[in-house]
C-alpha cells in the first residue's frame, strides 16, 4: 500500500520522535540539505554521548581533527555545545 505525501511526512516525523532517528525530510516533505543532516547527526551523537567529543567521534568514525575543521568551517567552537 503506497503512502501519499502527507502520510509519508507524518510517518517520518513520528518515527523521528520515537527514536534517535534523523529524518532526511523537512516538515514540508522536501529533502533536507546534506549540511542539515550532517549537523543533526553531530548534535544527536554529542547528546547521546553526554557532550564527550572523543566518544562522539568514535561513534561516528570521525577523526577529531576532522570534527574541529567541521566546527571551524561553521565558525563554531566546542563551547557552542555546552
Secondary structure as UniProt FT lines:
FT   HELIX           5..18
FT   TURN            19..20
FT   TURN            27..28
FT   HELIX           34..48
FT   TURN            49..51
FT   HELIX           53..60
FT   HELIX           64..73
FT   TURN            74..75
FT   HELIX           78..81
//
